[in-house]
């Protein structure tokens, strides 16, 4: 009877240790996947040049207006105003 209890205790300890190891592995894997996802998210994709200031910005952050790329709405507005002034003056 004592041998059965000892085996049961050993089985319980081994089972508990296995669950703890699996939990640690799962947490490590989730953290690694989250870090990998974060690294991929920072990849903005193709770089495009602002028509006004020639600064390169990721396409995902750039503004597009009539086949032209801009780094900000202020530069887009300046470019549009400049084009309007050129067209009205010519």
Residue pairs with C-beta under 8 A, 6 or more apart in sequence:
44 57
44 58
44 59
44 60
44 61
45 58
45 59
45 60
46 58
46 59
47 56
47 57
47 58
47 59
48 56
48 57
48 58
48 59
48 62
48 69
49 55
49 56
49 69
50 56
50 57
50 62
50 69
50 70
50 71
50 72
50 75
51 68
51 69
51 70
51 75
51 79
52 70
52 71
52 75
52 76
52 78
52 79
53 71
53 75
55 71
57 69
57 71
59 69
61 71
62 69
62 70
62 71
63 69
63 70
63 71
63 72
63 73
63 76
64 70
65 76
65 80
68 76
68 79
70 76
70 79
